[in-house]
Amino acid sequence: MTRLRTQQLPRDQWRVVIHNTHPAYLSWEQFLDNESQLQCNNVALSPEGRQGSAREGIALLQGLIICGKCGRRMSPRYHGKGGKRVTYQCDQRRQKDGDYGICWSVPGSAIEVAVTEHVLEAVTASQLNLSLSVLEELEQITQQQHRQWQLRLERVRYEAQRAERQFDAVEPENRLVARTLEKRWNEKLQEVAQLEQAYMQAQRVQRLELSDIQRQQILQLAQDLPTIWQAPTTTVQERKEMLGLLVKQIALTPIDKPERCTKIQLLWHTGSITEVMTKRPTIQQRLGTPEIVIQAVRELAYGRTDDKIADALNERGLTSATGRSFTASSVAWIRLKFKIPKPESDNRVAFHLGIREDGCYSTRALAQELGVGINTIHYWREQGVVPAMRETPHGPWWHTVTPEVLQMLRQKIRRVPLKPE
């Protein structure tokens, strides 16, 4: 009894394909398109570099990044409140090899900014014009190569035909000569078959030929893409899809010397590779107070309370290393850590200085100016008669006294004679 066995073969090995034998729900072209889309949506990274479908996370480069050290896929990890911070991590060694720890990881914010700027810069009118010029040169080179292939094929086919004619012309009695000519003929036929197979493999590389309308559409992309990318209505998922249409893979490699940085290599769908370098700070540098914030606190320290300094920093759009806004306590900690002085918050300085450059009076100086006691100044301040502020909780009071305020205070003194202390 003969057993039948069904074996599933790849489509390119099918011997028989009969289309439209039965009514179909989908056309053959639609079926192939659906299969191709399903294959591209596969989350698992294939050897040819599929990135999968765009997912919901905020990681812009999800599915595109591979490790430059081991060549395996890097996956995103979300940190912080609400998962607002992204880290790209290579942990395939632990999952597949059973080794302890991870290969390496890198914060995603700097990587995503560098990739975005590089892609948008590449899709400019000048760069696209240059790319189209290169494409025209490649088309010319391809045509020259095609002509060379045709000449080679013509030569070997002629030699095979000549060997065939020589074999046909030999007398059957000359067996030794016939065997020699037959061997030569077979060698020429084999050479023809090998060259035709090599030519077919070379032809599998599809050439990109563009019409004038398609060239204009590509140049228009230089204006449309940055506008769409930066639009507030564009979602992260849509940015991922746009990036996936341009970039096939992104390799990240850590560089430690002479400076800590990350080498970013972009493999475009055109086959070209570009490279970008971005800084890779240490944990202390990444979580430390930014230098621009420290400099701003130094500039704002004079004549402002910590609350006012925090408000000014927030108005400038500055944030801490973790993305938080500033408060009075955080400003006080920055002043303490980086030894940013506030001389006007020292009672001894206020005692000797008396009047600041901006015209503010200390309590003692204002009492001496008006010829009243210190308690009177305290009373007026508590009643809101004299506007005052103190830069630190236990620092001296500084009173904002204009000529109008001085005149008003002197009138109060005249109406209410003060008893000598």
PyMOL commands that set and color helices and strands:
alter all, ss='L'
color gray80, all
select helices_A, chain A and resi 11-13+28-40+92-97+108-122+125-169+175-203+212-230+236-246+283-287+291-300+306-315+328-337+343-345+347-353+363-370+374-382+403-415
alter helices_A, ss='H'
color red, helices_A
select strands_A, chain A and resi 65-67+75-79+85-90+104-107+247-255+261-268+273-279+360-362+388-389+398-400
alter strands_A, ss='S'
color yellow, strands_A
deselect
rebuild
show_as cartoon
